Amino acid sequence: MSRPSDVAATLRAVLEPVVTDAGLYLEDVSTSAAGRRSVVRVVVDLPDGPGGVDSDALTDVSRAVSAALDDVDVVRGAYTLEVSTPGVSRPLTTARHFSRAQGRLVRLRTSSGEVRGRVVEVAGEDVVVDTGTRQVVALADITSGTVEPELARPAQDAGEG
């Protein structure tokens, strides 16, 4: 019987080109047991920059992922496929995550304290955050980072859409 990590690695190898061909980034693939069935979770995102995966793109990639899984016998028995985006609760751990959070309000814990502000840009190995003034935070100094949900959009974004 295959180990879960072997199955996830095989799934990643099969699904990464499918997701990339759809213009998206394969964030994560995992499997878990749910009674007699398995659940295959595929998390996709935009490759970079701000914005989100629209519902049409998510539907299209879900169909492509399902078709690819039908062509290979990686998951034993019946399974449920879940294709989603990371959502606002995803921890920010890589430069790509921070690039995707550009314009969003974030809370960062660093080796020297906490920083709360809006991501302006990612410059190499640094994240530039507007905290009232522009603050440069080295990715290596960030111990945890999260997007803070906002109920109202910032005033400068209100006219966009």
C-alpha positions in Angstrom: 0.0 0.0 0.0 1.3 3.5 -0.9 2.2 5.9 1.9 0.1 9.1 2.0 3.2 11.2 1.2 3.9 9.0 -1.9 0.4 9.5 -3.1 0.5 13.3 -2.6 3.9 13.5 -4.4 2.5 11.4 -7.3 -0.7 13.6 -7.4 1.4 16.7 -7.4 3.5 15.4 -10.4 0.3 14.5 -12.3 -1.6 17.7 -11.4 1.0 20.4 -11.6 1.2 20.6 -15.4 -2.7 20.5 -15.6 -3.0 23.4 -13.2 -0.1 25.3 -14.8 -1.8 24.9 -18.3 -4.9 26.5 -16.8 -2.8 29.5 -15.9 -2.8 28.8 -12.2 -0.4 27.8 -9.5 -0.7 24.5 -7.6 -0.4 25.5 -3.9 -1.1 22.2 -2.3 -2.4 18.6 -2.8 -3.4 16.3 0.0 -5.4 13.2 0.6 -7.3 12.1 3.7 -9.6 9.3 4.7 -13.3 10.0 5.1 -15.0 6.8 6.1 -14.6 4.3 3.2 -13.8 7.0 0.8 -10.8 9.3 0.4 -10.8 13.1 -0.1 -8.4 14.6 -2.5 -7.9 18.3 -1.8 -6.3 20.4 -4.5 -5.5 24.1 -3.6 -4.9 26.4 -6.6 -4.0 30.1 -6.7 -2.8 32.7 -9.2 0.9 32.5 -9.9 1.6 36.0 -8.7 0.4 39.5 -8.0 -2.8 40.6 -6.4 -6.3 39.5 -7.3 -8.2 36.3 -7.0 -9.1 33.1 -9.0 -12.5 33.8 -10.5 -15.2 31.1 -10.3 -15.0 30.3 -14.1 -11.3 29.6 -13.8 -11.9 27.5 -10.7 -14.6 25.5 -12.5 -12.4 25.0 -15.6 -9.4 23.8 -13.5 -11.6 21.5 -11.4 -12.8 19.8 -14.6 -9.2 19.5 -15.9 -8.0 18.1 -12.6 -10.9 15.6 -12.5 -10.1 14.4 -16.0 -6.4 14.0 -15.2 -7.3 11.9 -12.1 -9.6 9.7 -14.2 -6.6 9.0 -16.5 -4.3 7.8 -13.6 -5.0 5.3 -10.8 -3.3 7.1 -7.9 -6.0 7.1 -5.3 -7.4 3.7 -4.4 -11.1 3.2 -4.3 -13.8 5.9 -4.3 -12.8 9.5 -3.6 -14.2 13.0 -3.4 -12.4 15.7 -5.2 -12.2 19.2 -3.6 -10.6 22.0 -5.7 -10.4 25.4 -3.9 -8.3 28.5 -3.4 -6.2 29.1 -0.2 -8.5 31.7 1.2 -7.8 34.6 3.5 -6.7 32.4 6.4 -3.6 31.0 4.6 -0.4 31.8 6.5 1.9 34.0 4.5 5.2 32.2 4.3 6.8 32.9 0.9 7.5 35.9 -1.3 4.8 34.7 -3.6 2.2 34.7 -0.8 3.2 38.3 0.1 3.1 39.3 -3.6 -0.5 37.8 -3.8 -1.4 39.9 -0.7 -0.3 43.2 -2.2 -2.7 45.9 -1.2 -4.1 43.8 1.7 -3.8 44.5 5.4 -1.4 42.1 7.1 -0.1 41.3 10.6 3.4 40.1 10.8 5.3 38.8 13.7 9.0 39.3 13.4 12.1 38.5 15.5 11.9 42.1 16.8 8.1 42.5 17.3 4.9 42.9 15.4 4.2 44.9 12.3 0.7 45.7 11.0 0.1 47.5 7.8 -0.7 47.2 4.1 1.6 45.2 1.7 3.0 47.7 -0.8 5.3 45.3 -2.7 7.8 42.5 -2.5 11.3 43.5 -3.4 13.6 40.6 -3.6 13.8 39.1 -0.1 12.0 42.0 1.5 8.3 42.9 2.1 7.5 46.6 2.0 4.6 47.4 4.3 2.8 50.7 4.7 2.3 51.2 8.5 1.8 54.9 8.1 5.3 55.1 6.8 6.9 52.6 4.5 8.6 49.8 6.5 10.9 47.2 4.9 10.7 43.8 6.6 13.1 41.0 5.6 11.3 37.8 4.8 13.9 35.9 6.9 12.8 38.0 9.9 9.1 37.1 9.6 8.1 34.3 12.0 4.4 34.4 11.0 2.2 36.5 8.8 -1.5 36.6 8.1 -3.9 38.7 6.1 -6.4 40.6 8.3 -9.9 40.4 7.0 -11.5 43.7 6.3 -15.2 44.3 6.3 -14.9 47.5 4.2 -12.5 48.1 1.4 -10.0 51.0 1.7 -11.2 54.3 0.4 -8.6 54.4 -2.4 -10.0 51.0 -3.8 -13.7 52.0 -3.6 -13.9 53.2 -7.2 -12.1 50.1 -8.6 -13.9 47.0 -9.6 
